[in-house]
Each structure stands twice: as C-alpha cells, then as structure tokens.
Amino acid sequence: MPRLAQLTFQRILGAGNFGEVSLYLNEQDGQQYAVKKFISRRYRENEFYSTAESEMRNFNHFIQKMGIPVHDAFIDNDQLILPFFTGKKPNWEQIQTSLKEMYAKGFVMGDPKPDNFMHTQYGLMPIDFGGVFDIEDTQFQNDALARNFVVNALSRYAEAFTENDLFNAYCSLSCAMDFDSEEQEEEEEITLANEFDLPGEINIRQETTQPLLSNFEVEKEVIPQKSASPKLSANVQSFWHHAKEQDKPTQQAKSACCTIL
C-alpha cells in the first residue's frame, strides 16, 4: 500500500462530527483514496465518538465478512486511508433494505442516512464506518456507548426503521440494561434523563455525489472517556415505556434480546 506522502491531494470532499475527508490520487497507478483526518475536540463522558483505529477496524472487518473485493483501510501519519467509492446516494427505502441485509450478516449501523450510503460497483453499502458494528463482536457488546449510539438510531433516523422486524432487532441490543423492578426502572429513567444528554448529529456535509466517510466539528482537546456504566439514553427508555404501555412487539424483543448476544 502507498504511503500518504506518495499520494497527491486533490480536493476536500466534506466534513462532519469526527473529521474531514479529502480525495487523494496515486499518480503512479491512478488509484484514488479517501483520506480521513480526525479532528481533536472535547467529548463528553457519555458521548460516543469514532477514532481512526476503530473506524479502520470496522471497515476492514465489514469488507472481509461481506466479501467486498477492495483493499483494507490503513493508517498513516494518524490519518485513515480508505478505498474511494463513487456512485449515487440511496433513498430511505433502499437504506432500510440494506440495513436488513446487513443485519442478516450480523451488522448494525448507528447513523443510517443517505449521506452515509452509496450505490457502488459492489452494490449498496455504507461509506461511513464509524457506526458500523458486528453484533457478535465482544468489544461492541461491552461498549455501552456504542450500543446506545446504535439503538438511538431508531429515533434519529426513523425513516430507516419503518418495518417492525428491523425496529425490534435494533431494540433488542438495548438489553445492556436490565431492570429489577418497574419502580427501579422509573427511578433510573429519571436519572438517565438528567445524566445522558446525547447531542443531535451535526451535518455540515457539502452536497456531492462523492463519498463522505465521516463527520466533523471544531477542534478542541480530546478528553479520554471514563468507563461508562451499561445504561441507555432517555430516548431508548421512552421506546420501552411506549412498548409496554401499548403492548407492542418491542416488549417481546426486550425479553428475548439476550438470546442474540
């Protein structure tokens, strides 16, 4: 694989919460690469964020398990270098179909929106891997913040979850939190409402058909996260209360959720 110094900068593709993505060219063979520079900023203790290492791991695992014949992503000079894809953005219905196919292969995604998918020569696939996880991966199972990030997609990207089976499948990941009683559930829900204040996603991407592989925000010092207790955001709690009150299938998913973990 080429070193970053051997590649020629072409243009900035876009930016978002976690970093800035640029197009680079290998003039020797004409191969193009998407290079993601992660911008340091201050993260809250209970806020999920992506890193070059975690995103490289997610991407390489996904393409290997899904059988996508592209080169692995790699890190050079603290920047993530990925294969460059071109194509058109999908609509919400197509995203939902892709999410179902991904889930059948064991993958979930925390930010399933049109900007983060693309119709490539290998089919419809994610192009932002900060929130793509293997549900069988022990690291994901033990990461409460990552699981919260995925389950909260149900409220942040409701257009991608109109089918009950897909909705319930994502809800089942919330068994990271078990309740001893309804009273304890209500008390912890109040605590979580005050404790968990997950921000809405900031999207300042440029309008383009090129892949924008991440999100960006202003630079600030990164503060390492403390270990988080396996609790869910207030948004997720509201799903469970609604399911219990309406006696919907999501309540059944809660009781059976640990069978997939």
N, C-alpha and C positions, 0 to 999 in steps of 0.2 A: 504494500500500500504506500502511496506517496506521502511525504511529509507535508505539513501545512506550508512550509516555506517554499515548496516546489509548485504550489498552486498559485494561480493569478486571480486576484479579486475582480469580480465582475460588477456586482451591484448588491445593495441591501434588498432582501426580499420582504422583510416585515419584522415586527417585534410584538412582544406581549408580556405577560407577567414574569416569566422566568428568564428571558434572554432575547437576543437579537440574532436573526438568521440571515446569512448572506450567501450569495452564489459565487462559487469559485470554479476555475477551469484548470484542468491539467492540459497544458498546451502540447505536450508530447503525444498524448493519445486522444485528445478531445473529450475526455471524460469530465462530466460536471459533478460537483459535490455541493451539498448544503452544509454550511459550517455554522454551528450554533455557539455563540458566545454567551455564557451565563453571567448575568449582571448581579453583583452583590447588592443585597438590600436587607433591611431589617424584617425578620419574620417573627410573628407572634408564636408563643409557645405551643399553641394548639392549632397552628396553621400548617397544612400540607404544602410542601414545595418539592420541586424536582431538581436534580443535580445532573451534571454531565455523566457521572458514573452510573446513577440509577437509570437514566434515560438510555444510555448505551446498553446496559444490561437488558432493559425492557425490549429494545429494538432487536437486538441480536437473538434473544430468546424467541420473540414472536416470529421472525422470518425463518428461523430454524424449524420451529414446531409447525408453522403453516406451510412450509415448503416453498418459500418465495426465493427464487434464484438470484439474489443480489449479494454484494459484498457486505461483510459485517461493518457496523459502525465502529469507529475507534476514536481515541482521544489523543490530541497532540497540542502541546502548549496550552493546556487547560481548556481547550475548545473541542466540542463534539463534531466529528466529521461523518456525515451520512451520505448514502446514495441520494442522488437528486431525481425526483419524480416530476413529471409534467402530466397534466390532464385537467379534467373538469370537476368542479365541486358537485356533490350529490344533493338530492333533496332529503327531507326528513324521513320520508317513507323508505327510501333506499338506505339511509343510515340505520333505520330500525331493522331492516333485513340483514344488513351487515353485522349488527350487534348480535342478532340471533345466531348467525353463522359463527361468529367469534365465540359466543358463549358455548356453543356445541363443541368447540375445540378447547374450551376451558379458559377463555379470556373475557375480561370485563374492561370497561373504559369509563373513566371519571369525567371526561369532558367531550361527549359525543355530539359535536355540532358540525355543520357543513364545512367550516374552515379547516377542521382537523381531519377530514377525509378527502380522498381523491380517487377518481376513476383512472387508474394507471394501466400500463400494459399487462399487469398481473392481476387485474380486477380491482374492485373497490376495496380500499384498505386505509387504515389510519396513516396519517403522515406526521402526527404529533404523538410521541410515545411517553410523554411524562406521566400520563394517567392510564396507561395500558398495563394490566396486570394479569398474571396467571393465578387463578383462584386456588390452585393446588400448591402454589409456592409458599413455603413456610414463612418466608420473610414477609410476604404480603399478609398472610393470615395473622401474624403477630404485630402488624403495624396498624394500630387503631386509626391513625390519621389518614393513612391511605384508604382504609376501608370506609371511613366516613366520607372521604372525597368521592369515592365511587357511589355509595348509596345516596349521597346528596344530589347526584346527577338526576335522580328521579324528579326532583323539584326544579332544578336549574335548567334541565333540558327535557321538559315533559313531552315535547313533540316526538322524541325518540322512544317513548315508552308507552304507547297507547295500547299495546297488547298486554293482557293480564299476565300471560306466562313470562314474558320478559320482565315486566314490572316486579312480579313476585320473585323471580330469580335474583334480581338485584337486591330486593328487600331482604332476602334470606342471608345476605352477607352481614346483616346487622346483628347477628347472634353473638357478636363480640361482647355484647352487654346482656347479662341475664338478670332478671328481677326476682326477688324473693317474695314479693307481695305487691298488690295494687297500691297500697299505701306507700311503700318504698319507691315504686315506680313514679308516683306523683311527686314525691319529695325530690327524687333525683332529676325529674324533668324540670322542676323549678330551678334547681341548682344549675343544670345544663344550660337553661335559657340565659342565665347570667354569665356562665363560665365560658360557653362556646359561642363566639361571635365570628363565624366564618364569613369572610368577605365575598361579595359577588365578584364574578370574574371580570377583569378589566380587559377589554378587547380594543386595541388600537391598531389592528392589522390594516395594512393597505389593501385596497381592492385589487386583486390579481389572481390569475389562474395558476400561479406558481405555488409550490408547497411552502407553507409557513409552519415550521416544525415546533414552535413554542410561543410562549407569551412573555411579555417584558414589562418591567416597571422601573422607576428611577432607582439609581444606585444608592445603596446605603450599606452599612456594615452588617454582615450576616452574623446572627447570634445563634449558636448551636442550640438545637431543641433539647429540652429536658425530656426524659422518658414520660410518655403520656399514659394515663390510665385508660383502659379499653372502654371508653364511653362514646356515645354517639351525640351528634349535634341535635339541637332542639327541633330542627326540620325533620329529622328522621323520627324523633319521638312523636311528632304530630301524625306521621303516617301510621304508626302503630295504634295510637288512640283512635284515629279515624277508622282503621280497620276493625278494631274491637267493637266500637260503637255501631258500625254498620254491618258487622258480621260478614266481612268480605273475605275473599280467598287469601289476602295478605296475612290474615291472622293465622291461617293454616301454615303459610310459609314460615312464619316466625317459629312455630312449634317444631317444624321439621327441618329448620335451616341447618342445624349442626350436622345433618347427615351428609352434606356436601363438603364438609371441611375436614 
